[in-house]
Amino acid sequence: MGLSIYMACLREKKRYSTAKSYQDA
């Protein structure tokens, strides 16, 4: 259970950083 939450957290963080880089561009 903890692992799935951790993976979901990483996925959200990655998507957030990608969207942020798109805004900066």
C-alpha positions, 0 to 999 in steps of 0.5 A: 500500500505504501509503495503504491502511494509513493509511486503515485506521489512521484507521478504527480511530482513528475507531472507537476515539474513537467507542467512547470517547465512548460510554463517557464518556456 
